[in-house]
Amino acid sequence: MNTTTPRVFIAATRQNEGKTTTSLGLIAALQKKFPRIGYIKPVGQRFVEIEEQKIDEDSVLMDSVYRLNCPLVDMSPIAVEPTFTRKYLTHANNEVLVKKIQDSFDRVAWEKDFVLCEGSGHAGVGAVFDLSNAQVAKILGAKVIIVSQGGIGKPIDEVALNQALFQREGVEIIGVIINKVKEEKIPEITRFVRSGLKRKGLDLLGVLPHHEILCQPTVGLIAEELRAELLNSPPTTNTLVDDVVVGAMGAQNAMQFFKRGVLLITPGDREDILLAAGAMTTPGNPENMAGIVLTGGLRPGDNVMKALRTMPIPVLLAKADSYQVASKVHDTIVKTRPADAEKISLIRDIVAKHINVKKIIDSL
């Protein structure tokens, strides 16, 4: 396996702590030193099917944003589908999986100046099939950066737990990045966390500020999560959702909630609410709602459908009832998507400003 191309492995103390956000920003920052960068997520758990291949959605994101010129199938060599673990425990084939990761890395690293490797969850994720993040980092011969979430005691405790697993595998940790910290608390968090990590023999590489926009889903993401049907042709489905309102009241009372950034959830037969929403939504108006979700699989009558099709905001039809839809929206894990240009630009700026990229490069 290639042992000469510089590489780093991005791990985390938990899932959804900010690995992908960090990776997305780091690639842009590292390109100033390494123009040709490759990316690999050796073990992925959330994937999409592209040309009958299961590709991790983060690999798709990186390729879409940066055009890395790496084979997609090698950027995501192992997709953990629902039966993967059962099959492995029945017929263990670790050598085959390790070889697949190594071969994919070689192809991703071909003619590249640097390869960024992204893990999946904490250091122990994947241990059930002998490919924990710590083991994968060792296989790749990569040094590790650990991403954790704001606070002082909690991130240090969780980093120490992950540190033990990496050390057991003989993997070196470059340092730690703390994510999602309120702007006004960054100086205090930086001071105490740096001191606490130093006691563990670790460096603090940066503290990333919390930005609400990065936690807000778009209507398009919600449509994907709900597997909803788009009933019209709005200019965009990338509108950010600031608030969710369930339309279970009369139209007159509901109208006060038809504001910028609101996602209206209402049964498809509440034609009074839908017509009122249509009357208050006009093309090009920055104060329009973010979108509407019709629930219960109820399709309105022809006249209302005609009005909905002309609306300049996304109108979705979901099979679940209003409570189920609202719960699903609430529980949606917000992942950056290729079309989220505003978020991606912000992520690049945050990482460039708040992470000590020079220290990362020097440590390699």
Summary of the structure (lengths in Angstrom):
residues: 364
radius of gyration: 22.8
end to end distance: 18.1
largest distance: 68.6
contacts: 1243
relative contact order: 0.14
helix: 44%
strand: 20%
